[in-house]
Amino acid sequence: MEDPTNNYSSQTPPSGGRGATTPPSGGRGAASGALSLSPLLLFFICYVGGSIALGDFYAIPIIVAFVVTSLYALLVFRNDTFNNRVMAFARGAGNENIMYMVLIFILAGGFASLAKSIGAIDATVNLCLYALPTSLLLPGLFLATCLVSMSIGTSVGSIAALVPLAAGLADQTGNSVALYTACIVGGAFFGDNLSFISDTTIVATRTQGIAMHEKFKANIKIALPAALVSMIIYVVMGFGSEASHTVQSPDFLRVLPYLVVLVLAVCGINVIIVLAIGIALCTLLAMCLDGTAFTSIMQSVDGGVKGMSELIIVTLLAGGLMELIRINGGIDVVMDAIKRSVKKRRGAELSIGALVMAADFCTANNTIAILTVSSLAKEISERFNIPPRRVASLLDTWSCIAQSIIPYGAQLLIASGLAHIAPTEIISHLVYPYILAVITFGVSVIGKNRA
């Protein structure tokens, strides 16, 4: 079943796309090149510069940085009245594509929280690790994390749930805590990159106007080979290890919500329907298996929704900010620079990767990085005839690669804190992200299976 939202190209395009209701970039009163990009420079100074000065990349909330930058853009761009500038910002923030993402964020947060509360994460892990010998513990952990992350749609949540288990197993078997933790981090980004309810998947597909299963089919061609190579490496690493470990028997019923969501999403059913079914199934299991009160179930959903509030706010602010930059010629400035340096599709694909990685290094958030450069990526794809599904795949993949190797990202900070090791130790033991980077780069350069 085709995602009914996939007819987006005939409706209002994403912020920054062609045919928007706001004046075209470079039109009457458009700002100069330097001025049109100055909000991005200010954001870099506020967020990245301030974080470096304070020695903490989470000392300055990213919402505050976006608020300051948005107010600056509203004041500095004088191509129209202030009221019309505010209306343009509101159109960008309230674009139907942005609001669709917000709705999915709300449902995804509720489902993830409710599934966790009924023990679905532990059940999925135990299902993968049950009866595995120690020699297969590393590939088993990697596989379990891949499935968990793909099911719950968050690398941060997967790492927070599984690193304590991995660290405990490493201690129990006398193996490297850094290696086991890095194994969890790699698997978490595999699932984050492919999950139908992942923030990055939602943003990448919606900003490029495609159905989620289209991006999944493009992504799996590069992510699955990278995962298989990683599995082989982990099997070799674990060869000869004879220590024992204990895992509880899996509870197959508690794995059911993740399996149902995954199967329905792969079949191409609208993600909103899929998430609604997932929430209903979790509610039924919570009441039947645990006797959980309906009010407690609703509180769990409420907590999950509230957990998405920061991302929702940032998404709205980013949509409005990028619309102001677009109508004042900012995207044209970047596109002109790319046109001068990029002549073929190969270079265009690599430039999309470079843009989203640079944005991720600046924001330490792969979802926000995709939001920041999505409009530019869409313009590049139209000029060089790159299929939207390929663009969505590139945005998601390169942002996840970047996020996995920055020591100040939430994923590595959480992993290092739970494992009581330095983030650099984890980075030095990563396997999957590096293999994924090589394969993604090679596919763009060689040009095989890019569509």
C-alpha positions as CSV (number, residue, x, y, z in Angstrom):
1,M,0.0,0.0,0.0
2,E,1.4,3.3,-1.0
3,D,1.9,6.0,1.6
4,P,-0.9,8.5,0.7
5,T,1.4,11.4,1.7
6,N,3.6,10.5,-1.2
7,N,1.6,12.9,-3.5
8,Y,3.3,15.8,-1.8
9,S,4.9,17.1,-5.0
10,S,1.4,18.1,-6.2
11,Q,0.8,20.0,-3.0
12,T,2.7,22.6,-1.1
13,P,6.4,21.7,-1.2
14,P,8.6,21.6,1.8
15,S,10.1,24.8,3.1
16,G,12.6,25.9,0.6
17,G,11.2,23.8,-2.2
18,R,9.8,25.0,-5.5
19,G,6.4,26.6,-5.7
20,A,6.2,27.8,-2.1
21,T,3.7,30.4,-1.4
22,T,6.4,32.9,-0.3
23,P,8.2,35.1,-2.8
24,P,11.0,33.2,-4.7
25,S,14.5,33.5,-3.4
26,G,16.4,36.2,-5.1
27,G,13.3,38.2,-5.9
28,R,12.3,41.8,-5.0
29,G,14.3,43.0,-2.1
30,A,16.3,39.8,-1.6
31,A,19.3,40.2,0.8
32,S,22.9,40.2,-0.3
33,G,24.8,36.9,-0.3
34,A,26.7,37.5,3.0
35,L,23.6,38.9,4.7
36,S,21.3,36.1,3.6
37,L,23.6,33.5,5.2
38,S,24.4,35.5,8.3
39,P,21.7,33.8,10.4
40,L,23.5,30.5,9.9
41,L,26.8,32.1,10.9
42,L,25.1,33.5,14.0
43,F,23.7,30.1,14.9
44,F,27.2,28.6,14.5
45,I,28.7,31.3,16.8
46,C,25.9,31.0,19.4
47,Y,25.7,27.3,19.6
48,V,29.1,25.9,18.5
49,G,31.2,28.8,19.6
50,G,29.5,29.2,22.9
51,S,29.6,25.5,23.6
52,I,33.4,25.4,22.9
53,A,34.0,28.4,25.1
54,L,32.1,26.8,27.9
55,G,33.6,23.4,27.3
56,D,30.2,21.7,27.2
57,F,28.1,21.1,24.0
58,Y,25.0,20.9,26.1
59,A,25.5,24.0,28.1
60,I,23.6,26.1,25.6
61,P,20.2,24.6,24.7
62,I,19.8,24.3,20.9
63,I,16.3,25.8,21.3
64,V,17.8,29.0,22.6
65,A,20.3,29.2,19.8
66,F,17.5,28.8,17.3
67,V,15.3,31.4,19.0
68,V,18.2,33.9,19.0
69,T,19.0,33.2,15.3
70,S,15.3,33.4,14.3
71,L,14.8,36.8,16.0
72,Y,18.0,38.0,14.3
73,A,16.7,36.9,10.9
74,L,13.4,38.6,11.5
75,L,15.1,41.9,12.3
76,V,18.0,41.9,9.8
77,F,16.0,40.9,6.6
78,R,14.3,44.1,5.4
79,N,12.9,43.0,2.1
80,D,9.4,43.5,3.4
81,T,7.4,44.8,6.4
82,F,8.1,43.2,9.7
83,N,4.6,41.8,9.9
84,N,5.1,40.1,6.5
85,R,8.4,38.7,7.6
86,V,6.7,37.2,10.6
87,M,4.1,35.7,8.4
88,A,6.7,34.2,6.1
89,F,8.4,32.7,9.2
90,A,5.0,31.3,10.3
91,R,4.4,29.8,6.8
92,G,7.7,28.1,7.0
93,A,7.1,26.7,10.5
94,G,3.5,25.8,9.7
95,N,4.2,24.2,6.4
96,E,2.0,21.0,6.0
97,N,5.2,18.9,5.7
98,I,6.5,20.3,9.0
99,M,3.2,19.7,10.7
100,Y,3.0,16.1,9.4
101,M,6.4,15.5,10.9
102,V,5.2,16.9,14.2
103,L,2.2,14.5,14.2
104,I,4.5,11.6,13.6
105,F,6.9,12.7,16.4
106,I,4.0,12.8,18.8
107,L,2.8,9.3,18.0
108,A,6.4,7.9,17.8
109,G,7.2,9.3,21.2
110,G,4.0,7.8,22.7
111,F,4.6,4.4,21.2
112,A,8.3,4.2,22.2
113,S,7.5,5.1,25.8
114,L,4.6,2.7,26.1
115,A,6.5,-0.1,24.4
116,K,9.4,0.4,26.9
117,S,7.0,0.4,29.9
118,I,5.7,-3.0,29.0
119,G,9.2,-4.5,28.8
120,A,9.4,-4.8,25.0
121,I,13.0,-3.7,24.8
122,D,14.3,-6.3,27.3
123,A,12.2,-8.9,25.6
124,T,13.7,-8.1,22.2
125,V,17.2,-8.2,23.6
126,N,16.7,-11.5,25.3
127,L,15.1,-13.0,22.2
128,C,18.4,-12.2,20.3
129,L,20.8,-13.2,23.1
130,Y,19.0,-16.3,24.3
131,A,21.3,-19.4,24.3
132,L,24.0,-17.6,22.4
133,P,27.6,-18.8,23.2
134,T,30.1,-16.2,24.3
135,S,31.9,-16.5,21.0
136,L,28.8,-15.1,19.4
137,L,28.0,-12.5,22.1
138,L,29.4,-9.6,20.2
139,P,27.5,-10.3,17.0
140,G,24.5,-11.1,19.1
141,L,24.6,-7.8,20.9
142,F,25.0,-6.0,17.6
143,L,22.0,-7.8,16.1
144,A,19.9,-7.2,19.2
145,T,20.7,-3.5,19.1
146,C,20.0,-3.2,15.4
147,L,16.5,-4.7,16.0
148,V,15.8,-2.7,19.1
149,S,16.9,0.6,17.5
150,M,15.0,-0.2,14.3
151,S,11.9,-1.0,16.3
152,I,11.9,2.0,18.7
153,G,13.4,4.5,16.2
154,T,16.0,6.1,18.5
155,S,19.7,5.5,18.8
156,V,19.8,7.4,22.1
157,G,17.1,5.2,23.6
158,S,18.7,2.1,22.4
159,I,22.1,3.1,23.8
160,A,20.6,4.1,27.1
161,A,18.7,0.7,27.4
162,L,21.5,-1.6,26.2
163,V,24.9,-0.2,27.2
164,P,24.4,-1.2,30.9
165,L,23.7,-4.7,29.7
166,A,26.7,-4.7,27.3
167,A,29.0,-3.3,30.0
168,G,27.8,-5.9,32.5
169,L,28.4,-8.7,30.0
170,A,31.8,-7.4,29.2
171,D,32.8,-7.5,32.8
172,Q,31.2,-10.9,33.3
173,T,33.1,-12.4,30.4
174,G,36.4,-10.5,30.9
175,N,36.2,-8.6,27.6
176,S,36.7,-4.9,26.6
177,V,34.0,-2.6,27.9
178,A,34.9,-0.1,25.2
179,L,34.5,-2.8,22.4
180,Y,31.1,-4.0,23.7
181,T,29.9,-0.4,24.1
182,A,31.0,0.5,20.6
183,C,29.2,-2.5,19.3
184,I,26.0,-1.2,20.9
185,V,26.6,2.3,19.4
186,G,27.1,0.9,15.9
187,G,23.9,-1.2,16.1
188,A,22.0,1.8,17.4
189,F,22.8,3.8,14.4
190,F,22.0,1.0,12.0
191,G,18.5,0.9,13.4
192,D,18.2,4.7,13.6
193,N,19.2,4.9,10.0
194,L,16.5,2.4,8.8
195,S,13.7,2.7,11.3
196,F,10.3,3.9,10.1
197,I,9.7,5.8,13.3
198,S,13.2,7.3,13.6
199,D,13.4,11.2,13.7
200,T,15.9,11.2,11.0
201,T,13.9,8.9,8.7
202,I,10.8,11.1,9.2
203,V,12.6,14.3,8.5
204,A,14.6,13.0,5.5
205,T,11.6,11.5,3.8
206,R,9.1,14.3,4.5
207,T,11.5,17.1,3.4
208,Q,12.2,15.2,0.1
209,G,8.5,14.4,-0.4
210,I,8.7,10.6,-0.6
211,A,7.2,7.6,1.2
212,M,9.2,6.0,4.0
213,H,9.4,2.6,2.3
214,E,11.1,4.2,-0.7
215,K,13.9,5.5,1.4
216,F,14.1,2.2,3.2
217,K,14.7,0.4,0.0
218,A,17.4,2.8,-1.0
219,N,19.0,2.7,2.4
220,I,19.0,-1.1,2.9
221,K,21.3,-1.5,-0.2
222,I,24.1,0.2,1.7
223,A,23.2,-0.4,5.3
224,L,22.7,-4.1,5.1
225,P,26.1,-4.9,3.5
226,A,27.8,-2.7,6.1
227,A,26.0,-4.6,8.9
228,L,26.8,-8.0,7.4
229,V,30.5,-7.1,7.2
230,S,30.4,-5.8,10.8
231,M,28.8,-9.1,11.9
232,I,31.6,-11.0,10.3
233,I,34.2,-8.9,12.0
234,Y,32.4,-9.3,15.4
235,V,32.3,-13.1,14.9
236,V,36.0,-13.1,14.2
237,M,36.6,-10.9,17.3
238,G,34.6,-13.3,19.5
239,F,36.2,-16.4,18.2
240,G,37.9,-18.5,21.0
241,S,36.0,-16.8,23.9
242,E,34.7,-19.5,26.2
243,A,33.3,-17.6,29.2
244,S,29.6,-18.1,30.0
245,H,26.8,-15.6,30.4
246,T,23.2,-15.7,31.5
247,V,20.2,-14.3,29.8
248,Q,16.5,-14.6,30.8
249,S,14.2,-16.5,28.6
250,P,12.5,-14.3,26.0
251,D,8.9,-13.2,26.3
252,F,7.6,-13.5,22.7
253,L,4.4,-11.6,23.4
254,R,6.2,-8.5,24.5
255,V,8.2,-8.5,21.3
256,L,5.0,-8.5,19.3
257,P,4.4,-4.6,19.1
258,Y,7.8,-4.1,17.5
259,L,7.3,-6.9,15.0
260,V,3.9,-5.6,14.0
261,V,5.1,-2.1,13.6
262,L,8.1,-3.2,11.5
263,V,6.1,-5.5,9.2
264,L,3.3,-3.0,8.7
265,A,5.8,-0.2,8.0
266,V,7.7,-2.3,5.5
267,C,4.5,-3.1,3.7
268,G,4.1,0.6,3.0
269,I,1.1,1.4,5.3
270,N,0.9,5.0,6.4
271,V,3.2,5.5,9.4
272,I,0.5,7.3,11.4
273,I,-1.8,4.2,11.0
274,V,1.1,1.9,11.9
275,L,2.0,3.9,15.1
276,A,-1.7,4.0,16.1
277,I,-1.9,0.2,15.8
278,G,1.4,-0.1,17.8
279,I,0.0,2.1,20.6
280,A,-3.3,0.1,20.7
281,L,-1.4,-3.2,20.8
282,C,0.9,-2.0,23.6
283,T,-2.2,-0.8,25.5
284,L,-3.9,-4.2,25.1
285,L,-0.7,-6.1,26.3
286,A,-0.2,-3.8,29.2
287,M,-3.7,-4.3,30.5
288,C,-3.8,-8.1,29.8
289,L,-0.3,-9.1,30.8
290,D,0.4,-6.7,33.6
291,G,-3.0,-5.5,34.7
292,T,-1.8,-1.9,34.2
293,A,-4.5,0.7,34.8
294,F,-5.6,2.6,31.8
295,T,-4.6,5.9,33.5
296,S,-1.1,4.6,34.0
297,I,-0.9,3.7,30.3
298,M,-2.0,7.2,29.3
299,Q,0.6,8.7,31.6
300,S,3.3,6.6,29.9
301,V,2.1,7.9,26.5
302,D,2.0,11.4,27.8
303,G,5.6,11.1,29.0
304,G,6.8,9.9,25.6
305,V,5.0,12.8,23.9
306,K,6.6,15.3,26.2
307,G,10.0,13.8,25.6
308,M,9.6,14.9,21.9
309,S,8.7,18.5,22.8
310,E,12.2,19.9,22.3
311,L,12.5,18.2,18.9
312,I,9.1,19.5,17.9
313,I,9.9,23.1,18.9
314,V,13.3,23.0,17.1
315,T,11.6,21.6,14.0
316,L,9.1,24.5,13.9
317,L,11.9,27.1,14.5
318,A,14.2,25.5,11.8
319,G,11.3,25.5,9.3
320,G,10.6,29.2,9.8
321,L,14.3,30.2,9.8
322,M,15.1,28.3,6.6
323,E,12.1,29.9,4.9
324,L,13.4,33.4,5.7
325,I,16.8,32.4,4.5
326,R,15.4,31.0,1.3
327,I,13.2,34.0,0.3
328,N,16.2,36.3,0.9
329,G,18.5,34.4,-1.4
330,G,20.5,32.3,1.0
331,I,19.9,29.0,-0.8
332,D,20.8,30.6,-4.1
333,V,24.1,31.7,-2.7
334,V,25.0,28.2,-1.6
335,M,23.7,26.7,-4.9
336,D,25.8,29.1,-7.0
337,A,28.9,28.0,-5.1
338,I,28.0,24.4,-5.6
339,K,27.3,25.0,-9.3
340,R,30.8,26.5,-9.7
341,S,32.5,23.5,-8.1
342,V,30.3,20.5,-8.9
343,K,29.8,19.4,-12.4
344,K,28.5,15.8,-12.2
345,R,26.1,13.8,-10.1
346,R,28.9,12.1,-8.3
347,G,30.1,15.5,-6.9
348,A,26.5,16.5,-6.1
349,E,26.0,13.4,-4.0
350,L,29.2,14.0,-2.1
351,S,28.4,17.6,-1.6
352,I,25.0,16.6,0.0
353,G,27.0,14.3,2.3
354,A,29.5,17.0,3.2
355,L,26.7,19.6,3.9
356,V,24.8,17.4,6.3
357,M,28.0,16.2,8.1
358,A,29.1,19.8,8.5
359,A,25.7,20.7,9.9
360,D,25.9,17.7,12.3
361,F,29.3,18.7,13.5
362,C,27.9,22.2,14.3
363,T,24.6,21.1,15.9
364,A,25.6,17.7,17.4
365,N,22.1,16.5,16.4
366,N,21.6,14.4,13.2
367,T,17.9,15.2,13.0
368,I,18.5,19.0,13.2
369,A,21.4,18.6,10.7
370,I,19.0,17.1,8.2
371,L,16.4,19.8,8.8
372,T,19.1,22.5,8.3
373,V,20.3,21.3,4.9
374,S,17.2,19.6,3.5
375,S,16.2,22.5,1.3
376,L,19.7,22.8,-0.2
377,A,19.7,19.1,-0.8
378,K,16.4,19.3,-2.6
379,E,17.7,22.0,-4.9
380,I,20.9,20.1,-5.6
381,S,18.9,16.9,-6.4
382,E,16.7,18.8,-8.9
383,R,19.7,20.3,-10.7
384,F,21.6,17.0,-11.0
385,N,18.6,14.7,-11.4
386,I,19.2,12.7,-8.2
387,P,16.1,10.7,-7.2
388,P,14.5,12.0,-4.0
389,R,14.8,8.5,-2.3
390,R,18.5,8.7,-2.9
391,V,18.8,12.1,-1.4
392,A,16.8,11.1,1.7
393,S,19.1,8.1,2.0
394,L,22.2,10.2,1.7
395,L,21.0,12.8,4.3
396,D,20.1,10.1,6.8
397,T,23.2,8.0,6.3
398,W,25.8,10.7,6.4
399,S,24.2,12.4,9.3
400,C,24.2,9.1,11.3
401,I,27.9,8.6,10.4
402,A,28.8,12.0,11.6
403,Q,26.7,11.7,14.8
404,S,28.5,8.4,15.6
405,I,32.0,9.9,15.6
406,I,31.5,13.2,17.4
407,P,32.5,12.8,21.1
408,Y,30.2,15.6,22.2
409,G,27.1,14.0,20.6
410,A,24.3,12.8,22.9
411,Q,24.8,9.2,21.9
412,L,28.5,8.9,22.8
413,L,28.1,11.0,25.9
414,I,25.3,8.8,27.2
415,A,27.2,5.6,26.2
416,S,30.5,6.8,27.8
417,G,28.7,7.9,31.0
418,L,26.9,4.5,31.4
419,A,30.0,2.5,30.6
420,H,32.3,4.8,32.6
421,I,34.8,5.2,29.8
422,A,35.9,8.1,27.6
423,P,33.9,8.9,24.4
424,T,37.2,8.6,22.5
425,E,37.6,5.0,23.6
426,I,34.3,4.2,22.0
427,I,35.2,6.0,18.8
428,S,38.4,4.0,18.5
429,H,36.4,0.7,18.7
430,L,33.6,1.5,16.3
431,V,33.1,-0.8,13.4
432,Y,29.8,-0.4,11.6
433,P,29.9,3.5,11.1
434,Y,33.3,3.3,9.4
435,I,32.3,0.5,7.1
436,L,29.0,2.3,6.3
437,A,31.0,5.5,5.4
438,V,33.3,3.5,3.0
439,I,30.3,1.8,1.3
440,T,28.3,5.0,1.0
441,F,31.2,6.9,-0.4
442,G,32.0,4.1,-2.8
443,V,28.5,3.9,-4.1
444,S,28.5,7.7,-4.8
445,V,31.8,7.5,-6.6
446,I,31.3,4.3,-8.5
447,G,27.7,5.1,-9.3
448,K,26.3,1.5,-8.8
449,N,22.8,1.0,-7.4
450,R,22.5,4.7,-6.5
451,A,18.8,5.0,-7.4
